[in-house]
Amino acid sequence: MEAFDPAELPELLKLYYRRLFPYAQYYRWLNYGGVIKNYFQHREFSFTLKDDIYIRYQSFSNQSDLEKEMQKMNPYKIDIGAVYSHRPNQHNTVKLGAFQAQEKELVFDIDMTDYDDVRRCCSSADICSKCWTLMTMAIRIIDRALKEDFGFKHRLWVYSGRRGVHCWVCDDSVRKLSSAVRSGIVEYLSLVKGGQDVKKKVHLSEKIHPFVRKSINIISKYFEEYALVDQDILGSKESCDKILALIPDTMHDGLQEIFQKPHSSLQRWEHLKKKAIYPNDRSGQLLVWEIMLQYCFPRLDINVSKGINHLLKSPFSVHPKTGRISVPIDLQKVDQFDPFTVPTISSICHELDAISTNEEEKEENKAESDNKHRTRDYKKTSLGPYVKVFEKFLENLDKSRKGELLKKSDLQKDF
């Protein structure tokens, strides 16, 4: 993937918003079939412009209005907010207290920086293939629970463009949930608790909840390769001490003796398990699971999920630091997803230049074919497959809506 030069961003964004942004699909998503009048018009958008100029409470009448404004403003970042009681761009004209957030997708934000106490390869905004497995596990654990434990059907997972992932749960009933219910859901999905000063962040009870058990089963598939080989979590005195801090003092002497011998992380972990899970010792098994969960379990930003009026970065936004596009992730291929092969704005704009022909340039001059032309443009670049993932998600939303309408008409005997 070619290098991204932030100095080129303004020009690249112009081309991206004019020729490559998938407006039709984007509008189709946020309009939700046009079933509710003014649903799209009452949605808040926020733009971050060059030099960190931040504009909130933007709203648009239709797809064309959104397109024109994005091409005019050239935003460095796009955030999506709630659907309000009134048009967000008129919020100053509404009586105090009347302007209220009413609906929004249930969203989750998982950021790699929240794992800095347990990853050894990178820190802060940096990521590599060795720690990206944390995001793979997070998607698998959270998505399974949303689908099986809560019965949510329409889940869109998106790469943030730099160091994390977002999830948008878009079911009709979910968009209407109160903050209290959202808080309950995110609380259910949270196991790692406590700030930097808290050493032991996971505490299991004797009776293991099925959600915890299923999460451990997922982590177990990745633990050896990720934690013991790639992260080498027992590879140095410092990292061994971190794990000893999670273990009762009674076990320290025996383990320290083993840890001082020149063993690999894999060997030390096997010794730890033997020491902890002494014949049928239930508390020892719980201890092993607690360590695995502390090192691998998803870390959610609770505030992002519980607030209806909280903004979240939009799919297909461009990350201004990396130039990478926030692309949807195919849930069928989570293990194959590689953040380093995600297209950058420079790569797709250059791909577009390379495929330009006289014929296409002529087409571009025809106003009536402008929309068709743009559709073909992104399809001819490496952004195309990611738009396809988005389209599949939208098709499922459409099918679900039609099914609901049929159900209602059958109930009303309206054949």
C-alpha positions as CSV (number, residue, x, y, z in Angstrom):
1,M,0.0,0.0,0.0
2,E,1.5,3.3,-1.0
3,A,2.5,5.9,1.6
4,F,0.1,8.6,2.5
5,D,1.2,12.3,2.5
6,P,-1.1,14.4,4.8
7,A,-0.2,17.5,2.7
8,E,-2.1,16.1,-0.2
9,L,-5.2,15.5,1.8
10,P,-7.3,18.6,0.7
11,E,-6.9,17.8,-3.0
12,L,-7.4,14.1,-2.4
13,L,-10.6,14.7,-0.4
14,K,-12.0,16.8,-3.3
15,L,-11.6,13.9,-5.7
16,Y,-12.9,11.4,-3.1
17,Y,-16.1,13.3,-2.3
18,R,-16.7,14.1,-6.0
19,R,-16.0,10.7,-7.5
20,L,-15.6,7.9,-5.0
21,F,-17.8,8.4,-1.9
22,P,-20.8,5.9,-2.0
23,Y,-23.5,8.5,-1.4
24,A,-26.4,6.4,-2.7
25,Q,-25.7,3.5,-0.3
26,Y,-24.9,5.9,2.5
27,Y,-28.2,7.7,2.1
28,R,-30.1,4.4,1.7
29,W,-28.7,3.3,5.1
30,L,-29.5,6.5,7.1
31,N,-32.9,6.9,5.5
32,Y,-33.9,3.4,6.6
33,G,-36.3,3.0,3.7
34,G,-38.0,6.3,4.2
35,V,-40.5,4.6,6.5
36,I,-40.5,7.3,9.1
37,K,-41.0,10.8,7.7
38,N,-38.1,13.3,8.3
39,Y,-35.9,10.5,9.7
40,F,-32.9,11.5,7.6
41,Q,-33.7,15.2,7.8
42,H,-33.6,15.1,11.6
43,R,-30.2,13.3,11.8
44,E,-27.2,15.1,13.1
45,F,-23.9,15.2,11.2
46,S,-20.8,16.8,12.4
47,F,-17.8,17.8,10.2
48,T,-14.2,18.3,11.3
49,L,-12.6,20.6,8.7
50,K,-9.0,21.5,8.0
51,D,-7.1,23.0,11.0
52,D,-9.5,21.2,13.4
53,I,-12.5,23.4,12.8
54,Y,-15.4,21.5,14.2
55,I,-19.0,22.0,13.1
56,R,-21.9,20.3,14.9
57,Y,-25.6,20.1,14.3
58,Q,-25.5,19.8,10.5
59,S,-28.5,18.2,8.8
60,F,-29.6,17.7,5.2
61,S,-32.9,17.4,3.4
62,N,-31.9,14.6,1.0
63,Q,-29.0,12.8,-0.7
64,S,-28.3,15.6,-3.1
65,D,-28.2,18.2,-0.3
66,L,-25.7,16.0,1.6
67,E,-23.5,15.5,-1.5
68,K,-23.3,19.2,-2.3
69,E,-22.4,20.1,1.3
70,M,-19.7,17.5,1.6
71,Q,-18.2,18.5,-1.7
72,K,-18.3,22.1,-0.7
73,M,-17.0,21.7,2.9
74,N,-14.4,18.9,2.1
75,P,-14.5,17.5,5.7
76,Y,-11.4,15.8,7.1
77,K,-13.7,13.7,9.3
78,I,-17.4,13.0,9.4
79,D,-19.3,12.0,12.6
80,I,-22.9,10.7,12.8
81,G,-25.1,11.6,15.7
82,A,-28.7,11.0,16.8
83,V,-32.0,11.6,15.1
84,Y,-33.5,14.6,17.0
85,S,-37.0,15.9,17.6
86,H,-36.2,18.8,15.2
87,R,-33.8,19.5,12.4
88,P,-30.4,19.8,14.0
89,N,-29.4,22.8,11.8
90,Q,-32.4,24.7,13.3
91,H,-31.7,23.8,16.9
92,N,-31.0,27.4,17.9
93,T,-34.6,28.3,16.8
94,V,-36.2,25.7,19.0
95,K,-37.6,26.5,22.5
96,L,-35.1,25.7,25.2
97,G,-35.4,22.0,26.3
98,A,-37.5,21.0,23.3
99,F,-34.6,19.9,21.1
100,Q,-34.1,16.3,22.2
101,A,-32.1,13.3,20.9
102,Q,-34.8,10.6,20.2
103,E,-33.2,7.7,18.3
104,K,-29.8,6.3,17.3
105,E,-28.2,3.1,16.5
106,L,-26.6,1.2,19.4
107,V,-22.9,1.8,18.9
108,F,-19.7,0.3,20.3
109,D,-16.2,1.7,20.1
110,I,-13.2,-0.5,20.7
111,D,-9.8,1.3,20.8
112,M,-6.5,-0.5,20.9
113,T,-5.1,2.2,23.3
114,D,-7.3,0.7,26.0
115,Y,-5.2,-2.5,25.9
116,D,-1.8,-0.8,26.5
117,D,-1.4,-2.5,29.9
118,V,-1.5,-5.9,28.3
119,R,0.1,-5.6,24.8
120,R,3.9,-5.7,24.6
121,C,4.4,-5.0,20.8
122,C,2.9,-1.5,20.5
123,S,1.5,1.3,22.6
124,S,-0.7,4.4,22.2
125,A,-1.9,4.9,18.6
126,D,0.4,2.3,17.1
127,I,-0.8,-1.1,16.0
128,C,0.8,-4.1,14.3
129,S,-0.4,-7.6,13.1
130,K,0.7,-9.0,16.5
131,C,-1.8,-7.0,18.5
132,W,-4.6,-6.7,15.8
133,T,-5.8,-10.2,17.0
134,L,-7.2,-8.3,20.0
135,M,-9.7,-6.6,17.6
136,T,-10.5,-9.9,15.9
137,M,-11.3,-11.5,19.3
138,A,-13.3,-8.4,20.3
139,I,-15.5,-8.6,17.1
140,R,-16.1,-12.3,17.5
141,I,-17.0,-12.0,21.2
142,I,-19.2,-8.9,21.0
143,D,-20.9,-9.9,17.7
144,R,-21.8,-13.4,19.0
145,A,-23.4,-11.9,22.1
146,L,-25.3,-9.2,20.1
147,K,-26.6,-11.9,17.7
148,E,-27.3,-14.9,20.0
149,D,-27.8,-13.3,23.5
150,F,-29.8,-10.3,22.4
151,G,-31.2,-11.4,19.0
152,F,-29.9,-8.2,17.2
153,K,-29.9,-8.9,13.4
154,H,-28.4,-5.9,11.7
155,R,-24.8,-5.3,12.9
156,L,-22.4,-3.3,10.9
157,W,-18.7,-3.6,11.9
158,V,-16.4,-0.9,10.7
159,Y,-12.6,-0.3,10.9
160,S,-11.9,3.1,12.4
161,G,-9.1,3.9,9.9
162,R,-6.3,3.8,12.5
163,R,-6.3,1.7,15.7
164,G,-9.8,0.3,16.4
165,V,-13.2,-0.9,15.3
166,H,-16.8,0.4,15.7
167,C,-20.1,-1.5,15.6
168,W,-23.5,0.0,14.6
169,V,-26.5,-2.1,15.6
170,C,-29.3,-0.9,13.4
171,D,-32.4,-2.9,14.2
172,D,-35.5,-0.8,14.3
173,S,-36.3,-1.6,17.9
174,V,-32.7,-1.0,18.9
175,R,-32.6,2.5,17.6
176,K,-35.4,3.4,20.0
177,L,-33.7,2.1,23.1
178,S,-33.3,4.4,26.1
179,S,-29.9,5.3,27.6
180,A,-30.7,3.1,30.6
181,V,-31.2,0.0,28.5
182,R,-28.1,0.8,26.4
183,S,-26.1,1.1,29.7
184,G,-27.5,-2.3,30.7
185,I,-26.4,-3.9,27.5
186,V,-22.9,-2.5,27.6
187,E,-22.6,-3.5,31.3
188,Y,-23.5,-7.0,30.4
189,L,-20.8,-7.0,27.7
190,S,-18.1,-5.6,30.1
191,L,-15.8,-7.8,32.2
192,V,-12.5,-5.9,32.4
193,K,-13.1,-3.2,35.1
194,G,-10.8,-0.8,36.9
195,G,-8.4,2.0,35.8
196,Q,-4.6,2.0,35.6
197,D,-4.1,1.6,39.3
198,V,-6.2,-1.6,39.5
199,K,-4.0,-4.6,38.9
200,K,-6.6,-7.4,38.8
201,K,-9.4,-6.2,36.5
202,V,-11.4,-9.5,36.1
203,H,-13.2,-11.3,39.0
204,L,-15.2,-14.4,38.2
205,S,-17.8,-15.9,40.5
206,E,-18.2,-19.7,41.1
207,K,-21.2,-19.8,38.8
208,I,-19.9,-18.9,35.4
209,H,-22.4,-17.1,33.2
210,P,-22.9,-18.6,29.7
211,F,-21.7,-15.3,28.1
212,V,-18.4,-15.6,30.0
213,R,-18.0,-19.3,29.1
214,K,-18.7,-18.7,25.4
215,S,-16.2,-15.7,25.4
216,I,-13.5,-18.0,27.0
217,N,-14.2,-20.6,24.3
218,I,-13.5,-17.9,21.6
219,I,-10.4,-16.6,23.4
220,S,-9.0,-20.2,23.8
221,K,-8.8,-20.5,20.0
222,Y,-6.5,-17.5,19.8
223,F,-4.7,-17.5,23.2
224,E,-1.6,-19.6,22.5
225,E,-0.7,-18.0,19.2
226,Y,-1.6,-14.5,20.3
227,A,-0.7,-14.2,24.0
228,L,2.1,-16.8,24.4
229,V,3.8,-16.6,21.0
230,D,3.1,-13.1,19.5
231,Q,2.9,-11.1,22.8
232,D,5.2,-13.4,24.8
233,I,3.3,-12.5,28.0
234,L,5.6,-14.6,30.2
235,G,8.8,-13.8,28.3
236,S,10.5,-11.4,30.7
237,K,10.8,-10.7,34.4
238,E,8.6,-7.6,34.1
239,S,5.8,-9.4,32.2
240,C,6.0,-12.4,34.6
241,D,5.6,-10.0,37.5
242,K,2.5,-8.5,35.9
243,I,0.9,-12.0,35.9
244,L,2.1,-12.8,39.4
245,A,0.3,-9.6,40.6
246,L,-3.0,-11.4,39.5
247,I,-2.2,-14.5,41.5
248,P,-2.7,-15.3,45.2
249,D,0.5,-14.9,47.3
250,T,0.3,-18.5,48.3
251,M,1.3,-19.5,44.8
252,H,4.1,-16.9,44.3
253,D,7.1,-18.8,45.6
254,G,6.6,-21.9,43.5
255,L,5.9,-19.9,40.3
256,Q,8.7,-17.5,40.8
257,E,11.1,-20.4,41.0
258,I,9.8,-21.8,37.7
259,F,9.7,-18.3,36.1
260,Q,13.4,-17.8,36.8
261,K,14.3,-20.9,34.7
262,P,15.0,-20.2,31.0
263,H,11.6,-21.4,29.8
264,S,9.4,-20.0,27.0
265,S,6.1,-18.3,27.6
266,L,4.3,-21.5,26.5
267,Q,6.2,-23.6,29.0
268,R,5.7,-21.1,31.8
269,W,2.0,-21.0,31.1
270,E,1.7,-24.8,31.3
271,H,3.5,-24.7,34.6
272,L,1.2,-22.0,35.9
273,K,-1.8,-24.0,34.8
274,K,-0.5,-27.1,36.6
275,K,0.2,-25.2,39.7
276,A,-3.2,-23.4,39.7
277,I,-5.4,-26.2,38.6
278,Y,-4.3,-28.8,41.2
279,P,-6.5,-31.9,41.1
280,N,-10.1,-30.6,40.5
281,D,-9.3,-27.2,42.0
282,R,-12.2,-25.0,40.8
283,S,-10.7,-21.7,42.0
284,G,-7.5,-22.5,40.1
285,Q,-9.4,-22.9,36.9
286,L,-11.2,-19.6,37.5
287,L,-7.8,-17.9,38.1
288,V,-6.5,-19.1,34.7
289,W,-9.7,-17.9,33.0
290,E,-9.4,-14.5,34.8
291,I,-5.9,-14.0,33.4
292,M,-7.0,-15.0,29.9
293,L,-9.9,-12.6,30.0
294,Q,-7.8,-9.7,31.4
295,Y,-5.3,-10.1,28.5
296,C,-7.8,-10.7,25.7
297,F,-11.4,-9.7,26.5
298,P,-12.9,-6.7,24.7
299,R,-12.5,-3.3,26.3
300,L,-15.5,-1.1,25.5
301,D,-15.9,2.7,25.8
302,I,-19.1,2.6,27.9
303,N,-19.9,6.3,27.4
304,V,-20.0,5.9,23.6
305,S,-22.6,3.2,23.8
306,K,-24.9,4.5,26.5
307,G,-25.4,8.1,25.3
308,I,-28.1,8.5,22.5
309,N,-26.6,11.9,21.5
310,H,-23.0,10.6,21.4
311,L,-21.3,11.1,18.0
312,L,-19.3,8.3,16.3
313,K,-17.1,8.5,13.3
314,S,-18.9,7.6,10.1
315,P,-18.2,4.7,7.8
316,F,-16.3,5.7,4.7
317,S,-14.8,8.7,6.6
318,V,-11.1,9.2,6.0
319,H,-8.6,9.1,8.9
320,P,-6.6,12.3,8.5
321,K,-3.5,10.8,10.2
322,T,-3.2,7.5,8.2
323,G,-5.3,8.4,5.2
324,R,-7.1,5.1,5.5
325,I,-10.8,4.8,4.8
326,S,-13.2,3.6,7.6
327,V,-14.4,0.5,5.7
328,P,-17.0,-2.1,6.7
329,I,-15.6,-5.4,7.9
330,D,-17.0,-8.6,6.3
331,L,-18.1,-10.8,9.3
332,Q,-17.6,-13.9,7.2
333,K,-13.9,-13.0,6.9
334,V,-13.0,-11.4,10.3
335,D,-9.8,-13.5,10.7
336,Q,-8.6,-12.4,7.3
337,F,-9.2,-8.7,7.8
338,D,-5.9,-6.8,7.7
339,P,-5.9,-3.1,8.6
340,F,-2.7,-2.6,6.7
341,T,-4.3,-3.5,3.4
342,V,-7.2,-1.2,3.8
343,P,-7.2,1.4,1.0
344,T,-5.8,4.8,1.7
345,I,-7.4,7.9,0.0
346,S,-4.1,8.3,-2.0
347,S,-4.2,4.8,-3.3
348,I,-7.8,4.9,-4.5
349,C,-7.4,8.4,-6.0
350,H,-4.3,7.2,-7.9
351,E,-6.1,4.0,-9.0
352,L,-8.9,6.3,-10.3
353,D,-6.3,8.4,-12.3
354,A,-4.8,5.2,-13.7
355,I,-8.1,3.9,-15.1
356,S,-9.3,7.2,-16.5
357,T,-9.8,7.0,-20.3
358,N,-11.1,9.6,-22.8
359,E,-14.4,7.8,-22.9
360,E,-14.8,8.1,-19.1
361,E,-13.9,11.7,-19.2
362,K,-16.5,12.3,-21.8
363,E,-19.1,10.5,-19.7
364,E,-18.1,12.7,-16.7
365,N,-19.2,15.8,-18.7
366,K,-22.7,14.5,-19.0
367,A,-24.6,15.7,-16.0
368,E,-27.3,13.1,-16.3
369,S,-24.8,10.2,-16.0
370,D,-22.9,11.7,-13.1
371,N,-24.4,9.4,-10.5
372,K,-23.9,6.3,-12.6
373,H,-20.3,7.4,-13.4
374,R,-19.5,7.8,-9.7
375,T,-20.9,4.3,-9.0
376,R,-18.5,2.8,-11.6
377,D,-15.6,4.9,-10.2
378,Y,-15.4,3.3,-6.8
379,K,-16.1,-0.1,-8.3
380,K,-12.9,0.2,-10.3
381,T,-10.8,0.9,-7.2
382,S,-9.9,-1.2,-4.2
383,L,-12.7,0.5,-2.3
384,G,-15.2,-1.6,-4.4
385,P,-15.2,-4.8,-2.3
386,Y,-15.8,-2.8,0.9
387,V,-18.8,-1.0,-0.6
388,K,-20.1,-4.5,-1.6
389,V,-19.9,-5.6,2.1
390,F,-22.0,-2.5,3.0
391,E,-24.5,-3.2,0.2
392,K,-25.0,-6.7,1.5
393,F,-25.7,-5.3,5.0
394,L,-28.3,-2.8,3.4
395,E,-30.0,-5.7,1.5
396,N,-30.5,-7.5,4.7
397,L,-32.0,-4.4,6.3
398,D,-34.4,-4.0,3.3
399,K,-35.5,-7.6,3.5
400,S,-36.2,-7.3,7.2
401,R,-38.2,-4.2,6.6
402,K,-40.3,-5.8,3.9
403,G,-40.9,-8.8,6.2
404,E,-42.1,-6.6,9.0
405,L,-44.5,-4.8,6.6
406,L,-45.9,-8.1,5.3
407,K,-46.4,-9.3,8.9
408,K,-48.3,-6.1,9.8
409,S,-50.5,-6.3,6.7
410,D,-51.3,-10.0,7.5
411,L,-52.2,-9.1,11.0
412,Q,-54.5,-6.4,9.7
413,K,-55.9,-8.9,7.1
414,D,-54.9,-6.3,4.5
415,F,-54.2,-8.5,1.5
